[in-house]
């Protein structure tokens, strides 16, 4: 749904950019004005369907809407045709205002409404009178700004305008008006109140009869309006931040209150949850069949972080399945996300049971078949339970400490076996449930879910391996082998060789995210082991993963040209993790491999720079100084000879120089930038205490002297000719 809205807006803007016709007569101007009005209306509709928590992910349309509105007004003034502008034109513009700043947008919308109601002059034209849609649009932004007083004030203006002469009858409140009134007046201090909702609805029924001449017939759409903001206000950012790598696991935010375990909450929130239940049951008593939005609001309201709340949410989710409402897969996201995050020992079994139930229901309702997001919850649940157990184990004493005999060794062994079993379950689930018949990444949500499954499985084996090293068990190397096995599984199950443009973008990001996690976990295992460097022992496979990643990038560079900026973070994180892993090198035998890895990374950075064309030295998006600093410091460790070290550091400097900011404007990189001063500091550290350090560093500070341009006159011309004839 999210990407669909973005795609819709992009398509609308694409059509708008193609409109460059200059009308020559009134007919052509009328057609163009109609087209602009349709574009503005479509943008307003798409922008209005966004949720506040999603707004930052999408293209802002307010400025474009201003330009389109100016063009319509210009056509109206040029051809002296008032019909080009109407209330609906301005209604569409209001819906295009920014939803990420609803307070400012509400003020702008209200000012525009008042100017329209006063028939104010703009240039040589009077603004059209507002209609009920104008009032509804302004009330919507006041509601988004949680401005209950503002909503009621605008409604009072509408009610006053509707009592005018016959021409004002079109200003009577409609269903949208009443839904907004019910939504904002059903809450106390932002919390839903059953009593207030019932009183407000009764008052609305009286208003509809007295003003509109007929009593409003409340249905599920009306009853649902009282609850329509609950699913937005209950979602927090804690989980989104925790899982924000290259993509957000957006659906997990529905259960974010359970991140880290069950919690206690203020009784006021419990009361609100109970009131939402009463409201849905009241609707049923009034003969209304609750719609899916009502069930989702009630389910979300129960998820306060408490165990009781989660169990009640499960009951309502089960009830929703057996209802006559058009239930969707999204309805079950909150419950499944909450179980996946809560770290309860019951969580993996509960997630498994929900997957089983949905799979069974999908035989008659195919749209409820578990998608990759819901499947990924199984691995997330195992990993979170494992993480909770691991934290308690890591805080215990080492087996070699004096009081270690007092501990229950058998209990420790059982916990280590359990922790390892979670990692084994993750791998088995990937092989037997998710990728048994192969898989195709069809959208960003699939890629997000797939990346989550791979990275959590890799983390699970990293956790098991670190604990095995801490407890000095005999199977310490299995985790490393399993981590590398997952990298091979990704390559065999995801990459098919004939990917479409969209599929190639998803696969590329998935590869980068998973390979970076492999490098990260190997480094963390080495930091616990101390005696060995598992990263360097498997450097050949790490090198192969890096080459596969870059070869895939080059093969599909044309398809991925539009996502270069988006994929930079993943690429640079992969480089960073690999370079960090190389710092654990302990054997001189591995030094040459480390140098080759560094050269490969620098080669690919230069290649990326060559592919990123932006005439005039485009805006630099990212600072990659840390990558070159890490490489320089690594060279100081693995290259023993001072003279050879100077050679490789010179190569590092030459490669980095393509990203220096002091280059001429037309030569400045549009891919990234490198801080030369920081790099020179790292090169000095890499040279260490060698007597060659200062002369070597000063050599880079020498700038070639500028050639003096001789003034050309008659005498210099004669002199040049004489020199040529010698």
N, C-alpha and C positions, 0 to 999 in steps of 0.2 A: 504494500500500500504506500509505504514511504517513498520508494523509488518511483512509483507510478505517478505520484503528485509532482515530483521533481521533473520527470520526463514530460509530463503534461505542460508544465510551465516553460520548459526549454523549447518544446514544439511551438507553443504560442509565440514566444519571443522570436523564434526562427522565422515564422511567417511574418511577423511584424517587420523584421529587418529586411525582408524582401520587398516591402511596399515602398517604392521610391517614385511613384507616379505623381506628376504635377497636373492637376485638373485644369482643363482649358475652358470649361463651361459649367453651368449649374448642374447639369445631369451628371457629369463626371465627378463634380464636387460632392453631390448627394451620395453617389455610390461609395466614394472614398470615406465620407463621414460615417456611413452605415458600417463599413468595414472596421473603421477605428472604434466605433461603439461596440461592435461585437468582440473585438480583441480585448478592449478594456473590460467588458463584462466577463469574458472567459478568464482573464487574469484575476479579477476580483473573486470569482467563484473558486478558482484553484487556491488562491491565497487564503480565502475564508475557510477552506477545509483543513488547513494545517492546524496542528495542536501547538500550544505554546511551547511544550518541551521539545518539539521537533523543529521549530522555526529556524534555529541557527544552522540547520543542515541544508537549507534551501536557498535558492536565489531570491534576493529581495526585489520586489517589483514596484515599490512605491515611486522611485525616481522615474522608472519607465512610464508608469501611469501618469505622472505629472507631464511628461513630454507628450504623451498621446492626447491628454486632455487639452494641452496648449494647442496642439494641431487641430483638434476639432473646433476649438474656439476661434482659431485663426481662419479656418474655412468658413465658419459662420459669419465672421466679420467681413471677410473678403467678398463673399457672394451675398451678404446681407440676407442671410437665410436663418431665421431663429429656430427652425424645426430641427436643425442639426444637434442642438443642445436641448436636453430634457432632464427631468429629475433622475431618470434611470442612469443617465450618463454620470451624474455626480454620485449616485448610489454605488455604481461600480467602482468609481475612484475611491470612495470611502473604504470599500472592502479591500482595496489594494494597500491601505496604510499598514505600516509595520506592526506585526503582532508581537514582536520581541520587546517593544516599548509601548504597551497598551495605554499607559497613563498619558503620554504625549499624544498618541494617536487619538485617544478619546477626546482630548481638548481640541485638537485640530478638527475632528469630525463635528464636534458641538459648535465650534465657531462657524464652520461652513453651513451647518443647518440654520443657525440664526441669521446668517447673511441671506440664505435662500428664502427663509420665511419673511425677511424684510424686503425682498425683491431688490437687493443691493445692485448697484452698477459695477460692472467689471469692464473697464474700457468704455466702449459705447453700447454695451449690452447689459440688459437686466438679467440677473440670475433667475432660472426657472423656479417656480414654487415647489416646495418639497412635497413628496407623497408619503404614504405610510412606510414604503420601503426605506426612505431616507431616515425616518425616525427609528425604524428597526435597526438599521445599520449603525447608527450612533449608539443606541442602547446596547448593541452587541459589544462595542468597544468599551463602554462603561462597565459592562459585566466582566469583560476580560481583565479590566483594571481593578476588579473587586470593589467597584464604586456603587454600592447599593443606593446611596442618595442620588447619585447622578442618573442612574437608570430610572428611578421614580420621578425625578425632575423632568426628564425628557418625555416620560409617559404623560405627565401632567400637561406638558405643552401639546402633545398629540391629542389628548382628550379635549383640551380647550379648542384646538383648531377644528376638531371634528364636530363641534357644536355650532359651527358657523352656518353660512347660507348653503343653498343646495349644491353649489359648486364644490363645497368642502366635504361632501359625503364620502368621497374616495379616501378621506383621511381617517376613516374609522379603524380602530385596532383590529388586527387579524390574529391568526393562530401563532405566528412568529412573535408577535408582540406579547401575547399571553404566556408563551413558553419562556421568554426572557424574564418576564415579571415573576413567574413561578420559580425560576432557577435562582434568582438573586434574593428573593424574599422568603426562601425556605430555610435560611441558615442564620445561626446566631454565632457571632465571632468566627465566621468561616466554617462552622460545623453544621451539618444537616440536622434539622429538628422536625420530627414527625408532626408535632402539634402545630408548628408554624406553617409547614407545608399544607396541612389540611385546612387551616384557617385561610391561607392565601388562595388556595384553589377555590374554596367556597366564595371568597370575595370576587375572584375572577369570573365565576359563573354568574354572579349578580351583575357585574359590569357588562359582560357580553350581552345579557338580556336587556339592560337599560340603554346601552349606547348602540349596540349593533342590531338590536331588534330581534335577536334570536339567541337562545341559550347555547353556549359552547358545549359540545358533546366530548367530554374527556376520554381519550383513548390511551393506548400504551405510549404514544408519542408525547402526549401531554404529561402523563405521570412520569415518564422517563426524564422530562426536562428538569424536574426537581433534583435529579441525581446526576445530571450529565457532566458535572465538573469533578465528581469524586475520583474518577480514575486518573485524572490529571494531577489533582492536588496531592494525592497519596503517593505519587511516585517521587522518589528522592534521587539525588545524584551520587550517593556513596558507591553503589555498585557500578554505575556507569563509569566512574573514575577508576575504580579498581580494575575493571576489565578493559579499559581503553588502551589498546595497543595501536594497531593500525586500523581496526574497526571497533566500534562499540558493540557489545552484545546487548542490543537494545531491549530485547524481550526480557532479559534477566532483571531489568529495572522494576518490573512488576512485582518481584519478590524481594526487593532490596532491603526491606525492613528485617529480613531474616538473615542477612549476611553476617556470618560469625556466630549464629546461634539464637536461641529463643530469648526474649526480653520481657520485662514488665513495662506496662504503659499506664498513662494517666486514665483514670476511670471515665473521664469525659469522652475519650475516644471510643471506649467500649460502649458507652451510651449511644454515641452516634452510629456505631455499627448496628446496634440493636434497633435503632430508629429506622435505618435503611431497610432492615428486614420487615418491620411493621408496615412500612410504606408499600412494599411490594405485595405483602399479604392483603393490605387494605385495597389495593388495586384489584386483586383477584376477587375480593368480597363484593366489589362494585361491578363485577362482570367483565373486567378487562383482563385479557391475556397478556401478561408481561412480555415485552420484547427482549431481544438478546442484550441490548444496551442496559436494560434494568438489571438483568441477571449479572452482567459483568460488573456493574456498579456495586451491587450487594456483595459479590465475591471479593472485590478489591477492598471494600470497606472493612471486611473481617480481618484482612491481613495486616495486623498491627505490629507483628513481631512476636506475638504470644503463641504458645502451642494450641491453646483452646481456640484462638482465632483461626489458625490454619485448619484445624479439624472442622470448624463450622464452615469455612470456605469450601472445604471438600464436599460437605453435605450439600451446599447450594450448587456446586458444580455438577454433582451427581443428579440433583433435581433438574438442572437445566437440560441435561441430556434427555431426560424422559419427558420434557415439556414439548409443547407444540411450536415453540419459538425456533427461528432459523439460527440454530447455534453454529458458531464457527470455531475454527481451531484456536483463534486468539482468545476465546473465552476461557480456555484452560491454561493459558500461559502463566497467570499469576500463581495458581496453586502449584504447578509443576516447578516454576522458578523458585518459589519459597522452599519447597522440599529440597531442591538442588543446592540451595545456599545455606541451609540451616545447620548443617554438620551433625544432625541427629543420626544415630545408628540405624534408625528406621528409614531414613531418607532414600537410600538406594532402592529398597524394596518398594516404597511407595511410588517412586518415579517409574519403576519397572511395571507396577500394577497399572498405573495410568496409561503407559504406552500400550499395555496389553488390552485394556478396555477400549481405548480409542481405535486400535487396530481392529477389534471385533466390531465396533459400531460402524467402522468405515466400509464394511461389506455392503451395508445398505445406504450409507451416507459417505461416499468416496471423499468428499471434501474434508472429512475429519480424520483422514489417514495421517498418522504422525509424520511431520516434516523433519528436516535435518535439525532444526532448532530444538524441537522436542526430543529428538533422539540424542542430541548432544547433552541434554540435561542428565542422562544416565551417567555419563563419564564425569560430568561436573560434580554430581552428587558423590560418587566414589572418591574423587580427588579431594573434595572438601572434608569429608569424614576422615580421610587419611591425614590431611593437613592438621586437623585438630588433634588426632592421636600423636602425630609426629612431634608437635610442639611440646606436649607433656613429656615425651621421651627425651627430647633434646635438652630439656632443662635438668634432667637427672645427672647424676655423677658418672664419671668414666668408670669402667669396670676395674681399672687399675688403682682407683683411689682407696684410701684406707677403710672407709666404711662400706665399701661395695659389697662385702659379704653379708651385710644386713639386709640386702635387697632380695626380693624374690626373683631368682634367675629364671625359673620356669615361667613366671608371669611375663618377664621381659621377652623371652623367646616367643611366647604366644602372641604378644603384641607385634613383634617384628614380623612374624608369619602373617598376621592379619594385615599389617601395613603393606607387605609385599603382595598379598592376595588382591588388594585393591588395584595395584598396578597391573597385575595379571588380568584382572577382570576388564580393565580399560582396553588392553591390547586385544583380548579375545572378543570384546564387543565390536571393536573396529573391524576385525577380520571376519567375524561370523555374522554380524547383524547389519553393519553399515555398508561394507564394501564387498560383500559376498558376490553380488551380481554386477559390480562396477557402479560408478556414480558419475553424474554429470552436474557440474555447477552451473545452474541456470540464472542465478541472480546474486546480488551482494549478500542477501540473507543466508543463502546456501554456503557461500564462501566463509562468512562469519561463523556459521555453525561448524563447518568442517575445520576451520582453523582452531576453533575452540576445542574440538575433540582431539586433534593432533597435539596441540600445545599442552593440554591438561594431561594427556597420556604420557607425554615426555616428562612433564613435571612430576607425575606420580612415580615414574621409574627413577628420576633424579632424587626424589625424597627417599625412596626405599634404599637406594644405593648409598646415600649419605649416612643414613642410620646404620646400615650394615658396616660401614667403615668406623663409625663412632663406637659401635658395640663389638667390633673386631670379630664378626661372624665369618664363616668360611665361604659364603657366596657373594663376596663383595663386588665381583666383576660382572655379575649377571645384569645389573642395572645398566651398565655402560653398553653391553651387547644389545640389550633390548632397545635402548635409546637409538642406537645406530640402525637397528632393524626397522624402526618406525620410519626413519628417513627413506629406507629402501621401499617400504610399503607405500609411502606417498608417491614415489616415483612410478611404481608399477601400477597403482590403482587410479591415479588422477590424470597423469599425462598420457594422452592417446596419440599425439603426433599430428592430428588434423583438426586442431581446435579452431572454433570460430573466433571472430574478433572479441566478442564479449567473454567467451569461455577462457581465452588466452589471458585476458586481464585478471580474471579471478584466479586462475591457476598460478600465475606469476606471483601474485601477492600471497597466496597460500604457501608456495614454496619458500618465499623469503621469510615469512613469519615462523614457519615450522623449523627451517634450518637455523634461524637465529636462536630459537629456543633450544635446539640440540646443542649448539655451541655454548649457550649460557649454562645449561645443566652440567655439561662436562666440566666446565670451569669450576662450578660450585662443588662438584664431587672432588675435584683436585684440591680445592681449598680445605676440604675436610681430611682427605687422605694424607697429604703432606709428603709421603715417601715416594709417590708415583705421580706421573703426569699422563693421565688417561687421554687427555686432549691430544698431546703430542704423539702418543702411541698410536692414535688413530688419525693422525694428521693427513695421511693419504686419502682417507675417506672424506674428511672435511674438505680437502682440496678438491676432490671430485664433486662434492655437493656444490661448492662454489662455482666450479666450471660449468656444471649442468645448469645452474641458475643463470649464469651469464650467457651461456649459449642459447637458452630459451629466450632470454631477453633480446638477443640480437636477431633471432629467427622471427620473432613476432614484434619487432620494433615498430613497424608501420601500424599494426593493430593497436599497439599500446601507446602511440604517440600522444593521444588525448589524455592519458592518465599518468604522464611522466611526473608531474608535481605530486600527485596523490601517492605514487609508489616510492618517492624519495625516502620517506621516513623508514619504510620497511627495508629498503636496500641498505641504507646507512646503519641501521641497527644491526643488520647481519654482519656488515664489515666490522662494526665496533665489537660485537661479541666474539668474532673470530680472532681479532687482534688481542682482545683481553685473554682469550684462551691460550694464545701463543706465549703470553708472559710467563707461563708455568714451565717453560722448557727447562729440562734439567740435564739433558745429554747433548754433547757437542754433535752427535750424529744427526740430531734434528735441526741444527742451526740452518743448514742449507734449505731444508723444507720450509722453514719460517720465512727465509728471504724470498723464496719463490711465491709463497702466499702473499707477502707484502707487495711484490712486483705485480702479481695478478690483480690485486685490488687497485693499485695505482693505474694500471693499464685500463681497467674498466671505468675508473673515474674519468680518465681522459677521453675515453670513447663516448661516455655519456655526455661529456662537455661538447664534443664534436657534433653530437646529434641534436643538441639543444640550441637551435638557431634563433636568435632574437636581435635583429638589426638595431644598431644604436646602443648596444649594451643594455639588455633588459634588466628589469628589477631582480636583484639577487634574492632568492628565496631562503637559502639555508647556509649556515656556517659549518663547514666541514674541517675546520682547523684541527679539531680533536683527533680526527682520523690520521692526519699527517703527523701530528705530534706523537701519537701512539706508535706510528711506524718508525719515526726517527728514534724514539727511545728503545724500541725493540732492536733496531740496528746496533745501538750501543751495547746491547746485551749479547747478541748472537754473533756479531762480527768481531773477532778478537784482535786482528791486526789493525793498528791505527791507520795505516795507509789504505788498506782495503775499506776501513770504516769511512774514511774521507770520501772514497769513491762512491760508496752506496748512499751516503748522506747527500752528496752532490746530486745524485740521481733523484733522491727524494725532493730536494729543493727545486730542481728543474721541473719535476712533475707538478709540484705545488704552485710553481710560479704562474701557471696558466690561470690560477684562481686568485692571484693577488689583486688588491683593489687599486694599486697605484698605476696599473697599466693604462695605456691610452683608452679613451672612452670606447672606441670602436673595437678594442681588443678585450674589454672587460667581459668575464664569463657571465653568461646568463643562466648558468646551471647552479653555481654555488660560489662561495668565497672562502679564502684562507687568510688568516691574520699572519702576516710575514714575521712580525716581532715575536709572536708566541712560538712560531716554528723555529726561528733562530735560537730562542732560548732553549728549546728542546734539543736542537742540534748541539749546542754547547754542552748540555748535560750528557748527551750521548758520547761525546768525545772524552768526557771524564777529565782526569788529571794529566792527560798527555801534553807534552811540551809543544805538540803541533796544533793544539786547540785554538789559541789566540790567532796565529797566522791564518789558520784555516777559516775561522769565522770572519776575520777582517777582509779576507779575499772576496766575500760576498757583499761587503759594504762598498767595495770599489765600483764606481760607476764609470763607464766609458766616457771620455771627454767629448763634449759636443764639438763637432767640426764647425769652424768659423766660416760662415758664408761670405765669400769675397764679393765686394761691390763691383758690379760689372759696368765699365765705362769704355771709352774709346781706347785708352792706353792698355787696359787689361785685355781687350780684344786683340790688339796688335801683338801683345806679349804672348798670348796663347797661340796665335798663328805662327809666330817665330819659333816657338818651342816645338810645334808639330812639324815644321819644315827642317828641323835639325837632323 
